Amino acid sequence: MKKLSKNEKAIEKALIRGEFKPVSHAELAEIAEAIERRKKDAVLNIRINRFDLKNIQDKANKLGVPYQKLVAEILHRFAA
């Protein structure tokens, strides 16, 4: 039997307590569509100013996220 991580144990306990509720087929389809829209399935190589990159990396560090994830999120929001 595989050991559960601390996070997985918390989820298991929440399931047992009934904290999760089933979703409708429409809600499930909406969630699946949102996940599909966020899937990263293309590669983008760009050249930018090193000072801009450093500033982006610093901001990502302050937010506690990888800078590439921050850039992807910024591009996603702009594209939307």
N, C-alpha and C positions, 0 to 999 in steps of 0.2 A: 504494500500500500504506500502510495506517495505521500510525503509530508506536505502539509499546507503551509504557505507562508503566513506571516502575521496578518497581512492584508486579506488573504484568502480566507483565513479563519474568521475574520470580522464579517466578511460577506456571507459566509456560511451561517453564522449566528443570526445575522439580519434576515436571511432567508427563513430560518427556523422560526423566528419571531413574527414572520409574516409582513415584514417591512416593504417587500417588493410586491407590486401589483401587476397583473397581466395587462398588456396593452392590446388595443384593437388591431385588426388587420390593417386599417388605414394608418394608424399611428406607427405600426411596424414598417409599413411601406415608406412612410415619411422619414423615419429614422434611417432605413437602408439607403434611401436616396441621398440624405445628408452625408452619410458616411462615404458614399460613392463620389459625391462632389468634392470631398476633402481628400480623396485618395491621391497620393503623389505618384503619378505615373509618367512624368516627363522630366527631362533634364534641361536645365538652363545654365549656360556658362556666360557670365558677363564680366566686363572689366569696369571697375569703379575706382575712384580716388581712394588712396590708402587711408587718408584722414577720415573720410566718410565711413569706410569699413571699420576703422578703429572705434569711431563713435557708435556705430551700430553694435559692435561687439560689447562695448562698455554698457550700453543700454540693455542689451540682452542679459549680460551678467547681473545687472541690478535687478532685472525681472526674474532671474533664476532659470532662464531658458537658453538652449543653444541658439547661437546667432542665426544659423541657417533656418531654424524653425521660425524665428521672429521675422526674417525676411520673407519666408513663404507666407506667413500669416498677413503681413503687410500687403504683399502682392495679391493675395486672395481677396482681402477687403477692398482693395482698389479695383480689382477686376469685377467685383460684385456691384 
